[in-house]
Amino acid sequence: MSDPRAYPDRPFLAVSAVVVRDGRILVVRRARPPAQDRYTLPGGVVEAGETLTEAIRREVEEETAIVIEPVDIAAYREVIARDDENRPKRHFVIVVFAARWRANEAKPNEEIAEARWVKPDELGDLPTTEGLAGIVARALERLQA
């Protein structure tokens, strides 16, 4: 099975969310590549005709069953993975939202091996995607503003 997101003609637009509930952050452990077994934020690719806010609500609910309230854009990330010949094998631009938990409990799916609520200072004890702690800190600032 070929990967439709490999060797793209242009970057893919994606969203993710720092979801806060009772002072804890929702992190998910990816069940498959890329970032397999790393903790990261729930999210995914924006679909055509969908606003960023619609996309983040849908993606978080699809991945975890959780209902969120997106509050503000907190950051962005660019993920570019290159092959041995320096060609871009993957390219994502990820808009990160600061969000509040509103309903439901996290339930992993085929993309997510585990979902857990952690204190922000516990992120350093987990194998995470690059820059996650900094993104969480910026999102928490946005939620407190």
C-alpha positions as CSV (number, residue, x, y, z in Angstrom):
1,M,0.0,0.0,0.0
2,S,1.5,3.3,-1.0
3,D,1.4,6.3,1.2
4,P,-0.6,9.1,-0.5
5,R,1.2,11.7,1.6
6,A,4.7,10.6,0.7
7,Y,6.7,12.8,-1.7
8,P,4.0,15.5,-2.0
9,D,3.9,18.3,-4.6
10,R,3.1,20.8,-1.9
11,P,2.8,20.8,1.9
12,F,-0.2,19.3,3.7
13,L,-2.1,21.7,6.0
14,A,-2.8,20.0,9.3
15,V,-4.1,21.0,12.8
16,S,-3.5,19.8,16.3
17,A,-4.6,20.9,19.8
18,V,-3.3,21.4,23.2
19,V,-6.4,20.3,25.1
20,V,-6.5,21.4,28.8
21,R,-8.7,19.8,31.5
22,D,-8.2,20.5,35.2
23,G,-4.6,21.6,34.7
24,R,-3.6,18.6,32.6
25,I,-2.8,18.3,28.9
26,L,-4.1,15.6,26.6
27,V,-1.3,13.7,24.9
28,V,-1.7,10.7,22.6
29,R,0.8,8.0,21.7
30,R,0.8,7.3,18.0
31,A,0.1,3.7,17.0
32,R,1.8,3.9,13.6
33,P,4.3,6.0,11.6
34,P,5.2,8.8,11.5
35,A,6.0,9.4,15.1
36,Q,5.0,5.8,16.1
37,D,5.2,5.3,19.9
38,R,5.9,9.0,20.5
39,Y,3.5,11.2,22.5
40,T,2.1,14.1,20.7
41,L,-1.0,16.2,20.3
42,P,-4.2,14.9,18.7
43,G,-4.9,16.3,15.2
44,G,-4.7,15.6,11.5
45,V,-5.0,17.0,8.0
46,V,-7.6,19.7,7.1
47,E,-10.1,18.5,4.5
48,A,-11.1,20.7,1.5
49,G,-14.0,23.0,2.4
50,E,-13.3,22.8,6.1
51,T,-12.3,25.7,8.3
52,L,-9.4,25.2,10.7
53,T,-11.8,25.3,13.7
54,E,-14.0,22.7,12.1
55,A,-11.0,20.5,11.3
56,I,-9.5,20.6,14.8
57,R,-12.9,19.7,16.4
58,R,-13.4,16.9,14.0
59,E,-9.9,15.5,14.2
60,V,-9.8,15.5,18.1
61,E,-13.2,13.8,18.2
62,E,-12.3,11.2,15.6
63,E,-9.0,10.3,17.2
64,T,-10.0,10.4,20.9
65,A,-13.9,10.8,21.2
66,I,-13.3,14.0,23.1
67,V,-15.3,17.2,22.4
68,I,-13.2,20.4,22.7
69,E,-13.7,24.2,22.5
70,P,-10.9,25.7,20.4
71,V,-9.9,29.0,22.0
72,D,-7.1,30.5,19.9
73,I,-4.2,29.6,17.6
74,A,-1.2,29.1,19.8
75,A,1.6,28.2,17.4
76,Y,2.5,26.5,14.2
77,R,5.0,23.8,13.3
78,E,6.6,22.8,10.0
79,V,7.5,19.2,9.7
80,I,9.7,18.3,6.7
81,A,11.2,14.8,6.5
82,R,13.8,14.2,3.8
83,D,15.0,11.0,2.2
84,D,18.6,10.0,1.6
85,E,18.7,12.2,-1.5
86,N,17.5,15.2,0.4
87,R,14.1,15.1,-1.4
88,P,11.1,16.1,0.8
89,K,9.5,12.7,1.7
90,R,6.8,14.4,3.9
91,H,5.9,18.0,4.4
92,F,3.3,19.3,6.9
93,V,2.4,22.7,8.1
94,I,0.6,22.2,11.4
95,V,-1.6,25.0,13.0
96,V,-1.7,24.3,16.8
97,F,-4.8,25.4,18.8
98,A,-5.1,26.1,22.5
99,A,-8.4,24.4,23.5
100,R,-10.5,23.4,26.5
101,W,-12.0,20.0,27.1
102,R,-15.8,20.0,27.0
103,A,-17.0,16.4,27.0
104,N,-16.3,12.7,26.8
105,E,-13.5,10.5,27.9
106,A,-10.5,9.6,25.7
107,K,-10.8,6.3,23.8
108,P,-7.9,5.3,21.6
109,N,-8.5,4.2,18.0
110,E,-6.4,2.6,15.2
111,E,-4.2,5.7,15.0
112,I,-3.8,6.2,18.7
113,A,-2.3,3.5,21.0
114,E,-2.9,5.5,24.2
115,A,-4.4,8.8,25.3
116,R,-3.5,10.3,28.7
117,W,-3.9,13.5,30.7
118,V,-0.5,14.7,32.0
119,K,0.7,17.7,33.9
120,P,2.8,20.0,31.6
121,D,5.9,19.4,33.7
122,E,5.6,15.6,33.1
123,L,6.2,16.0,29.3
124,G,9.9,15.8,29.9
125,D,9.5,12.2,31.2
126,L,7.9,11.0,28.0
127,P,9.2,10.3,24.5
128,T,7.5,13.2,22.6
129,T,7.6,14.7,19.2
130,E,10.1,17.5,18.8
131,G,9.3,20.8,20.4
132,L,6.1,19.6,22.2
133,A,6.9,21.2,25.6
134,G,7.4,24.6,24.0
135,I,4.2,24.4,22.0
136,V,2.3,23.4,25.2
137,A,3.8,26.3,27.1
138,R,2.7,28.8,24.3
139,A,-0.8,27.3,24.3
140,L,-1.1,27.6,28.1
141,E,-0.2,31.3,27.8
142,R,-2.9,31.8,25.2
143,L,-5.5,30.1,27.5
144,Q,-4.5,32.3,30.4
145,A,-4.6,35.6,28.4
